């Protein structure tokens, strides 16, 4: 068995970092494990304008770095490694990683979710430069521009309605001829003069020169290719929680998100979940930090009993 900790935090996004900060400040022996980039998905945001305390905005990478710096200042240990599996056991939870095994009296799961991607050329290249998965994060940056939303469900139409506040035109690209969104959202979108629908179409390529300039679209009925010039595309075709390794131990909702109560407690004592990975998360950095703080406070109470 590896080194023992009072708390192991899995995930280095805003939820995990804040949980680690609170645990460290409470003088709990704590380790945060992140498999990718410290800061999580927010590092994809070139400019974050809706996080309190930064009136001029801040880059997602910088925000993650600052929270990490604050947490480690108070004694949080961090490890870049992939969690391969976990085995809950009362106050002896085993966390196996690519860098070895660790034992934790409690675990805070903050491994987030990943946006479903279109999987087309140019998508990864232009992330943060016209390709976004969060209208709330990046919509205001494209004020007065033409943008597109890929998708036809509630999330996509909600994004389109939000973007219409800023963009000059919002093109909703949907592979079918009918939306899957709820009727009330459809009615609002259909009544918005800024929102137009491109039916029976899929994005096949995202093109640009430093920034997104245009999309290549293919009609799903006749395979005809067309070009759509714009400044940005918001992909809203769903998200996938990073919860697969927990489905054996914890109840998940139909989307695969971990079910918690308002204290971030799961059904297993000493196991908590925070941020995008939990059921009914708002999937915003600020709410994730609140979840992380709540989870850490709950962990401290658990460990004191």
Secondary structure as GFF3:
##gff-version 3
##sequence-region A 1 305
A	DSSP	beta_strand	3	10	.	.	.	ID=ss1
A	DSSP	alpha_helix	14	25	.	.	.	ID=ss2
A	DSSP	beta_strand	30	34	.	.	.	ID=ss3
A	DSSP	three_ten_helix	40	44	.	.	.	ID=ss4
A	DSSP	alpha_helix	60	73	.	.	.	ID=ss5
A	DSSP	beta_strand	77	80	.	.	.	ID=ss6
A	DSSP	beta_strand	83	87	.	.	.	ID=ss7
A	DSSP	beta_strand	93	97	.	.	.	ID=ss8
A	DSSP	beta_strand	100	109	.	.	.	ID=ss9
A	DSSP	beta_strand	113	115	.	.	.	ID=ss10
A	DSSP	beta_strand	131	132	.	.	.	ID=ss11
A	DSSP	alpha_helix	135	138	.	.	.	ID=ss12
A	DSSP	three_ten_helix	139	142	.	.	.	ID=ss13
A	DSSP	beta_strand	146	150	.	.	.	ID=ss14
A	DSSP	alpha_helix	154	163	.	.	.	ID=ss15
A	DSSP	beta_strand	169	173	.	.	.	ID=ss16
A	DSSP	alpha_helix	183	191	.	.	.	ID=ss17
A	DSSP	beta_strand	195	198	.	.	.	ID=ss18
A	DSSP	beta_strand	201	208	.	.	.	ID=ss19
A	DSSP	beta_strand	212	219	.	.	.	ID=ss20
A	DSSP	beta_strand	225	229	.	.	.	ID=ss21
A	DSSP	beta_strand	232	235	.	.	.	ID=ss22
A	DSSP	beta_strand	239	241	.	.	.	ID=ss23
A	DSSP	three_ten_helix	244	246	.	.	.	ID=ss24
A	DSSP	beta_strand	271	273	.	.	.	ID=ss25
A	DSSP	three_ten_helix	275	277	.	.	.	ID=ss26
A	DSSP	alpha_helix	285	304	.	.	.	ID=ss27
###
